[in-house]
Amino acid sequence: MQPDAESRLTARDDLAASVLAQNRAAGRKIAVAESCTGGMVSAALTDIAGCSDVFTAGFVTYSAHAKQTQLDVSSEIIETFGEVSLAAAWAMAAGALANSDADVAVAITGIAGPGGGSEKKPVGLVVFARALRGQDPDDYFTQRIQFESTERGAIRQAATLFALSLLQPEKDGLRPSEDVALPAP
């Protein structure tokens, strides 16, 4: 394994262990709804032994049909806003909560490339949502991030790390925010 890849894997594992430990200490369960990361967030969490008392569900919903049938994302949201949108991510996070016993859920949808992008939704655009059980749905955190890479692996890795960070209890105060651009090393 190359040193950069090894350090990225170590960072991912450390963050996943921290997420599990912090949510365990808070007595909370977590769930994720993934599209462009294809299960990478779930894999990071389940790579840590003993995760089952905290990690309750991982939904890999790569297609619109899967988002609709597994997470109850409405066809109206997908037809109006698209699969890569704040509305779709919001609905995915809400669906992950509704279809699990989790206390907090994070959703990820985006365009990892190398193809599939457009002028309005370029490669590297990833949309996140975070929902807390009992929270007013209007206050769910949503964020569009344009990762400054067109390399599929880098985008997916960066999205995985960002999603993991959103699962930490200290992020409970987050609210909908503005678009940002970040590197995807």
FIPATOR-419339 format. One record per residue (C-alpha): residue number from 1; y, z, x negated. Coordinates in Angstrom, 1 decimal. Example, Ala and Ser with C-alpha at 12.3 -4.5 7.8 and 13.67 -1.06 7.14 Angstrom:
<sites>
SITE  pos      yy      zz      xx
SITE    1    -4.5     7.8   -12.3
SITE    2    -1.1     7.1   -13.7
</sites>
This chain:
<sites>
SITE  pos      yy      zz      xx
SITE    1     0.0     0.0     0.0
SITE    2     3.5    -0.9    -1.3
SITE    3     5.8     2.1    -2.1
SITE    4     8.3     1.1     0.6
SITE    5     5.5     0.8     3.2
SITE    6     4.0     4.1     2.1
SITE    7     7.4     5.9     2.3
SITE    8     8.0     4.4     5.8
SITE    9     4.6     5.7     6.9
SITE   10     5.3     9.1     5.5
SITE   11     8.6     9.2     7.3
SITE   12     6.9     8.2    10.5
SITE   13     4.2    10.8    10.2
SITE   14     6.7    13.5     9.3
SITE   15     8.8    12.7    12.3
SITE   16     5.8    12.5    14.7
SITE   17     4.6    15.9    13.4
SITE   18     8.1    17.4    14.0
SITE   19     8.3    15.9    17.5
SITE   20     5.0    17.5    18.4
SITE   21     5.8    20.9    16.8
SITE   22     9.2    21.1    18.5
SITE   23     7.9    20.1    21.9
SITE   24     4.9    22.5    21.5
SITE   25     7.4    25.3    20.7
SITE   26     9.4    24.3    23.8
SITE   27     6.2    24.3    26.0
SITE   28     6.7    20.6    26.9
SITE   29     4.6    17.6    27.3
SITE   30     5.8    14.1    26.3
SITE   31     5.0    10.5    27.4
SITE   32     6.0     7.1    26.1
SITE   33     6.3     3.7    27.8
SITE   34     6.2     0.9    25.2
SITE   35     6.7    -2.8    25.2
SITE   36     7.9    -4.4    22.0
SITE   37     6.4    -1.5    19.9
SITE   38     3.0    -2.2    21.4
SITE   39     1.7     1.3    21.1
SITE   40     3.2     2.2    17.7
SITE   41     4.9     5.3    19.0
SITE   42     1.7     6.5    20.7
SITE   43    -0.2     5.8    17.5
SITE   44     2.2     7.8    15.4
SITE   45     1.8    10.7    17.8
SITE   46    -2.0    10.5    18.1
SITE   47    -2.4    10.2    14.3
SITE   48    -1.5    13.9    14.2
SITE   49    -4.5    16.1    14.8
SITE   50    -4.0    18.5    17.8
SITE   51    -1.5    16.3    19.6
SITE   52    -3.3    16.4    22.9
SITE   53    -1.6    19.6    24.0
SITE   54     1.8    17.9    23.8
SITE   55     1.2    14.1    24.1
SITE   56     0.1    13.4    27.6
SITE   57     0.4     9.6    28.2
SITE   58     1.2     6.4    26.5
SITE   59     1.8     3.2    28.5
SITE   60     1.7    -0.1    26.7
SITE   61     3.4    -2.4    29.2
SITE   62     4.0    -5.6    27.3
SITE   63     4.2    -7.9    30.3
SITE   64     6.4    -7.8    33.4
SITE   65     3.3    -7.4    35.5
SITE   66     2.2    -4.4    33.5
SITE   67     5.6    -2.8    33.8
SITE   68     5.4    -3.3    37.6
SITE   69     1.8    -2.1    38.1
SITE   70     1.7     0.8    35.6
SITE   71     5.3     2.1    35.7
SITE   72     6.5     1.0    39.1
SITE   73     9.3    -1.1    37.7
SITE   74    10.6    -3.2    40.6
SITE   75    10.4    -6.9    40.6
SITE   76    14.1    -6.9    41.6
SITE   77    15.0    -5.1    38.3
SITE   78    13.1    -7.6    36.2
SITE   79    14.4   -10.6    38.1
SITE   80    18.0    -9.5    38.1
SITE   81    18.3    -7.9    34.6
SITE   82    15.2    -9.0    32.7
SITE   83    12.5    -7.1    30.9
SITE   84    14.8    -6.4    28.0
SITE   85    17.6    -4.5    29.8
SITE   86    19.0    -1.1    30.3
SITE   87    17.8    -1.2    33.9
SITE   88    14.2    -2.1    32.8
SITE   89    14.1     0.6    30.1
SITE   90    15.5     3.2    32.6
SITE   91    12.9     2.3    35.2
SITE   92    10.1     2.4    32.5
SITE   93    11.1     5.9    31.5
SITE   94    11.3     7.0    35.1
SITE   95     7.9     5.4    35.7
SITE   96     6.4     7.2    32.7
SITE   97     7.5    10.5    34.1
SITE   98     6.4     9.7    37.7
SITE   99     2.9     8.6    36.4
SITE  100     2.2    11.5    34.1
SITE  101     2.7    15.2    33.8
SITE  102     5.2    14.8    31.0
SITE  103     8.4    16.8    30.8
SITE  104    10.2    14.1    28.8
SITE  105     9.5    10.4    28.5
SITE  106    10.9     7.7    26.3
SITE  107    10.8     3.9    27.0
SITE  108    11.2     1.0    24.5
SITE  109    11.6    -2.7    25.4
SITE  110    13.0    -5.4    23.2
SITE  111    12.7    -8.7    21.3
SITE  112    10.9    -8.2    18.0
SITE  113    10.8   -11.9    17.1
SITE  114    10.5   -14.0    15.3
SITE  115    11.0   -16.1    18.4
SITE  116    11.9   -15.3    22.0
SITE  117    15.5   -14.4    21.4
SITE  118    18.6   -16.0    23.0
SITE  119    22.3   -15.8    22.6
SITE  120    22.6   -13.0    25.1
SITE  121    19.4   -11.2    23.9
SITE  122    18.9   -12.0    20.3
SITE  123    15.9   -11.1    18.1
SITE  124    16.3    -7.5    17.1
SITE  125    17.7    -6.3    20.4
SITE  126    15.8    -3.2    21.5
SITE  127    16.6    -1.1    24.5
SITE  128    15.6     2.6    24.8
SITE  129    15.7     5.1    27.7
SITE  130    15.0     8.8    27.7
SITE  131    14.2    10.8    30.9
SITE  132    13.8    14.5    31.3
SITE  133    11.9    15.9    34.3
SITE  134    14.3    17.4    36.8
SITE  135    17.3    15.6    35.3
SITE  136    19.6    13.6    37.5
SITE  137    18.4    10.0    37.1
SITE  138    22.0     8.9    36.7
SITE  139    22.1    11.0    33.5
SITE  140    19.0     9.4    31.8
SITE  141    19.9     8.3    28.3
SITE  142    19.9     4.6    27.8
SITE  143    20.8     2.7    24.6
SITE  144    20.9    -0.9    23.5
SITE  145    20.5    -1.3    19.7
SITE  146    20.8    -4.5    17.8
SITE  147    18.7    -4.1    14.7
SITE  148    20.1    -6.1    11.8
SITE  149    16.8    -7.8    10.9
SITE  150    14.9   -10.7    12.2
SITE  151    11.6    -9.5    10.6
SITE  152     9.2    -8.4    13.3
SITE  153     7.6    -5.6    11.4
SITE  154    10.9    -4.1    10.4
SITE  155    12.2    -4.2    13.9
SITE  156     9.1    -2.6    15.4
SITE  157     9.1     0.1    12.7
SITE  158    12.8     0.9    13.2
SITE  159    12.3     1.0    17.0
SITE  160     9.3     3.4    16.6
SITE  161    11.3     5.8    14.4
SITE  162    14.3     5.7    16.8
SITE  163    12.0     6.3    19.8
SITE  164    10.3     9.3    18.1
SITE  165    13.6    10.8    17.3
SITE  166    14.5    10.6    21.0
SITE  167    11.5    12.8    21.9
SITE  168    13.0    15.8    20.1
SITE  169    14.2    18.6    22.4
SITE  170    17.5    18.7    20.6
SITE  171    18.2    15.3    22.2
SITE  172    18.2    16.8    25.8
SITE  173    22.0    16.5    26.0
SITE  174    22.1    12.7    25.4
SITE  175    23.6    10.6    28.2
SITE  176    24.0     6.8    28.6
SITE  177    25.8     5.4    25.6
SITE  178    27.3     2.3    24.1
SITE  179    25.6    -0.5    22.2
SITE  180    25.2     0.0    18.5
SITE  181    24.0    -2.1    15.5
SITE  182    21.6    -0.6    13.0
SITE  183    19.8    -1.9     9.9
SITE  184    16.0    -2.2    10.2
SITE  185    14.9    -1.6     6.6
</sites>
